[in-house]
Amino acid sequence: MFTLSVCPKPIIAGKMKNIKISRFMKRQCDSNVSYLSLHGMNTKKDLRELSSEELMSELKELGAPSFRAKQIREWMWQRGAASISDMQNLPKELREVLDGKYYLSKAVLHEQQISADKTIKCAFKVDGDKVVEGVLIPSTKRMTACISSQVGCSLACKFCATGRLKMLRNLTGGEIFDQVNYLRNEALTRYKTPLTNIVYMGMGEPLLNYNNMMRSIQWITSPEGLGMSPQRITVSTAGIAKMIKKLGDDKVKFNLALSLHAANDVKRSKIMEINDSNNLAALSEALKYFHDATGTRITFEYIIFKDFNDTIQDAKELAEFCKQLPVKINIIEYNPIDDGEFQQASPERVDAFAKFLESKNMIVNVRRSRGKDIDAACGQLANKNKSASERVFK
């Protein structure tokens, strides 16, 4: 079952300065109070939050045959039921009893935009009034869904539009799944191409919504869900050492990407306050632990900013940090946001940066942005969609 304490201890490894603890805990507590205000008085429970074992137990208690569990799972994870009443192959009496005890949490399409480069940005409503965004990114070899894990974000990275939004709550596993399922159907119907990859790189920090993230991946990869390979999934994190180690302990099969953006602590802390509590030394140790446990090569995401982290000296520091373990590096073109203090690095600087890393035998990809005309590019989600969450400038 979904349980939530009002003010949980922050799951951030290492010690934090007093002011950082206060700000982080306030954001997390605010998000939990917001969630409880909407759901705390609701006596119904989310049927999609039940494990297979819990669903079987519930049906047994109701005197329903066990095969009904498979039918219910098919409706929830394959046939896209919007409500329990949609489950037409269940007896009416069973539907009525379940409907009296449970509801189905859903992320429902609110708005859709299509870019000139065929990127599709979707705004999904949850709780009726909150919005998260997901993006379908077509390319020559891939059809990628970029999805959100939280309504807003508590980490306040300075270069990210979502970091300006108040953290309201975690998405449920079902709400994360809904984004993937909708974008998958769009890929098939609009572009006649199956979805090939899923990246947890939208709004929010997936590792601060660990259980729901894992639940969504369970159903995305299950034969009773979408049946996708976990090797087609990448979870991106701003860098929470404790939870990276937990991924290793859980022996996950999906890929891991770290939003690095600077390979020295002074610069990284300037743009990512999470680095004050999870510095590069702590992250290096956690990443080694993860790699030893899973054997998975880690991806470093490096957004390159003009006159901040685009010099050859920055590239040298990155190359040195990469010596710790097998990695590949994605250099990402920056997409300026409203009132942002950072700008895109010049093509010459980007090329020189990449060539230096390649000279050190690093695996390097330069990622050019897509969907910029509809604010669907990296770092732009919720940039113009004011209904996405309460806008809070930190």
N, C-alpha and C positions, 0 to 999 in steps of 0.2 A: 504494500500500500504506500501511497505517497504521504510522507510525514514531513513536517517542517517546523523547526523551532523558530521562535520569533527573532531572536538575535543570536545566530550561531557564531561560534568562534571562527575567525577567518582561517581558511585552509591555506595559508601562505607560509612557506618554509622560511626559517631564519627569523631573526629579530627585526622589528621595524621601529623606526623613530616614533616617539609618542604621537606627533601630529599625523603621521602616516597611518598609524593604527586607528586613530580617531576618525579620519576621513574614510578609510576603507570600511570600517565597521558601520559607520553611518550609512554608507551606500548599501551595504548588504542588508542591514536592518530595515531600511526604508523599502527595499525591494520585497522583503518578506512580509512586512506589514501590509504593503499594497496587495500582495497575493492573498493574504488571509482575509483582508477586508472584502475581497470578492468571493472567496471560496470557504472561508472559515465557518460561516453560518449555514452553508449548504449541506444538508444531511446526505445528499446523494454523493456517490463516489464515482470516479472515472473508471469505466469498465476497461479501458485500454491500459490502465495502470496495473491490472491484475496480471500476475505471472500465469503461465499455463497451469501450474499446479494449483494456484489459488482459484482459477476459473473452474477447474475440475471439481475442487472442493465445494465451491459455491453451488454448482449444478447438482452435485450429489445431495447437498443439504436441501435443495429445492425438489429433489426427487426426479430430476430430469436425466435421461440416459447420457452416457459419456460422449457419444458421437456428436451431441449438440455443441460441445466445446470446439470441435474442428469447424463446424458450420459458423460459429460466432467469430472465430479467428479469421476465417475466410472473409467474412463481411467487414471486419475491422481493418485487415491488413492487405487484402487483395481487391475487394469489391467496392471499397470506399464508402461504406455506409455512413450517412450523416447523423443517423439516430438509430436507436434500438428498434423503433417501429419499422425501419427499412428492411429489417432482417426477415424477409417474407417466407422463408422456408422453416422458420421457427413457429411452433404453435402460438396462437394468439395469446393464450393464457400465460405462457412462459415470457413472451414479449412484455406483457403488461406487468408481470411481477418484476422482471429485470428493470423495466422503465421506472418503476417505483423506487428502486434502490440505486440505480446507476445512470450516468449520462456518458456521452462520448465527447471528449475534448477534441476540438477541430480547429485547424488553421484554415480559414476560408479566404479565397481570393477576393481582394478588395479593388485592386487596380493593376493594370498591366501596361507596360510600355515596351516598344520594340525599337531598337537602335538601327541606325543606317547600316551597321555591320552585322545585323541580325541577332545581336544580343537581346535577350528578353529579361526585363526586370519586373518582378511581381511583388506587390505589397499584399501581405496576408494579414487578415484581422484575427486576433484572439481576444477572448473575453468581450467580444462585441465592439470594443473601441480602441484597443491597442494594436499597433501595426509593427510587423517585422517584415524584412525583405529577403527575397531569394532571387538568384540570377541564373539564367541558362546561357551558357557561353559556347556557341558553336565555333569550331575551328576545322582546319583541314583534316586532322587526324583524330580529334576528340570532340565529344559533346559532354560538357561539364556542368554540373549543378553546384552552385555556391550557395550554401544555406546558413541560416542563423540558428543560434542556440539559446539566446536570451533576448528579452525585451529590454533594449538599452544595454549599457555596459558600465561596470564599476571601475574600470582600469584607467580611464582618462588619458590614453595615449594622445600626445599633442597633435599628431599628424592625421588623426582619424576622425571622420565625421561622427561615427557612432560614439566615440569617446566623449562627445559633447552632450550626449543624451543621458538623462537620469536612468539608472538601473531600476526597472520596475519589478521584474520577476524572471525566473527561469522558465523556459518552455518545457512542456512535458515531452516525453519520448514520442508520443503520438503526434504532437504539433510539429516536431522536427521532421518526423516521417512524412507528414502531409506535404511539406514543401518539396521533398524529393519526389514523391509520387506525382504531384501536379507537374513539376518540371519534366519528369520522365515522360508523362503523357503528352506534354507540349512538344518534346523532341520527336516523338513518334508521329503525332498528327500534323504538326506544322512543317517539320524538316525531314520526315520519313527516315529518321536515324535514331537508333537506340541510344540511351544514355550510357556513356562509357566511364565517367568518373564523377565522384562526389567529393567536394571539399568543404569542410567545416571552417569556412573563412569569412562568414557573413557577420552579422551583428552578435556581439557577446563573446565571452571567453568560455569555450567548451569545457575546459577542465574545472571551471567553477560551477558546472552543471553536470558533474561526472556521471551520476547514475542515470539521468535522463538521456544524456548523450549515448551511453552504452546501450540503453534500452532501444533507442532509435536504430542503432547499428545492428542490434540483434535482429530486428524485424526487417531491416533493409537487406540483410544477408540471408535470412532464413528462407528455406524453400516455401514456407507458408506465408512469406511476405513477398519481397521483390526478387529474392534469389540472386543478388549481386555478390560478386567476390569481394571480400574485405580488402584485397590488394588494390581494388579500384577506389578505395576510400582514403582520404587524407584528413587528419585532424590537425588543425593549426592552433598553437598556443602562444601567448605572449611570454610564457616562461614561468611556470609554477613548479619548482623543483620537486616538492613532495608528491605532486600528482603525476609528474612524469615518471617518477619511480613506481607509483602505483600502476601505471600502464604496463611497466615491465613486470611487476608482480602478477598482474592479470594475464600476462603472455598474449597481449592483443595481436591480432593478425593484420590490422590496418596500418597505414603509414602515418608518420609523425613529422610535422613541420614546426620549426621554431621561428617566430618573428624576431629576428635578431637586430638588424638595422644599424648596429654599431658593435664593434668588437673591443671597445674599451668602456669601462664602467662609467666614467665621467660623462661621455657623450650619450651613452644609452640611458642613463638616469635623467638626462635633460629632456628626453622625449618620451620616456616610459618610466613612470614612477614605480612600477612593479619591480624595476631593477634594484631599487633601494633595499628590498627585502629578499630578492632572488637574484643575486649578482652573477656575474659570468662564471666565477669559480664554482658556485653552487649549481648553476645550470650545466656546466661541463661535467661535473660529477654525476648529476642525475641523468644526463644524456648517455654517458658511458654505461651506467647501470642499465638503462633501457636497452641499449644496443647489445650488451652482453646477455640480457634476458631474452631478447626477441630475434637478434640477428638482423634487424631491419636497418637499412641505411637511412639516415636522417636528412631531411631537407632544411637548409637555412634560407629563410626569406630575408632579402635585404633590399628594402626600399631605398633608392639612392636620391639624396636631396642635394640641391645646388649649394655649394660652399659650406656644407656641413659634414658629409660623410662620403664625398666623392673623389678624394685625392688618392694618389698612389700610396701615401702613408696609411690611409684608411684601409686600402687593399692589402697592404703588408700585414697590418694587425689582424685582418680577417683571415688571411692565409695562415698566420701563426695559430689562431684559435682553432682553425679547421684541422690542424695536425692531430688533435686529440682523438679523432675517430673518423670512420668513413662517412663522408657527407656529399651531398650535391648542393649547389648554390643557385638559387633563383634571384637574379638581380631584377628588381621590379621598378618600372617607370612610375614616378610619383604623379598623383592626380590631385592638384590643388583643391582645397575646400574653401568655402566662404570664410573670409576673415582669417585665413590660415597664414602662418608665419613662414611656411616652407614653400619652396618652389622646385620645379622639375630641373634636374641636372641636364647639362647640355649633352647632345648625342656624342660629342667628342670625348667628354669626360667619362660617359658610360662605357664607350668602346675601349678606352684606355684602361679603365678599371677591370673590365672583363678580360682583356688580353693579358694583363698582369697575372690574374688568377690562373688563367689557362697556362701561362708560362711556368706556373708552379704545379702543373699536372692536376689541377682541380677540375671537377665536372661543373660547368657553368652554363646556365641558360639565361638569356635576357628576355624577360617577359614584357611585351608591349601591351599597353592597356586596351581593353575593348569596352564598348558601351559608355564611353565618356559623355556622349551627347545626352544620355538619359540618367547621368549620375549613377551608373551601375558598375563603374570601375573600382579597382581596389582602393579601399579607404573612403569611398564616397557614399556608401549605403546610409540612408536616412539624411543625406546632405540637404535635400530639398523637400523631403516628405515630413512636414512638421507634425503630422499626426502620428508619426512613428512612436513618439515618446515625448515626455516633457523635456523641452530643450533647456539644458543647464550648462552655462559656460563656467568652467572651473578655473 
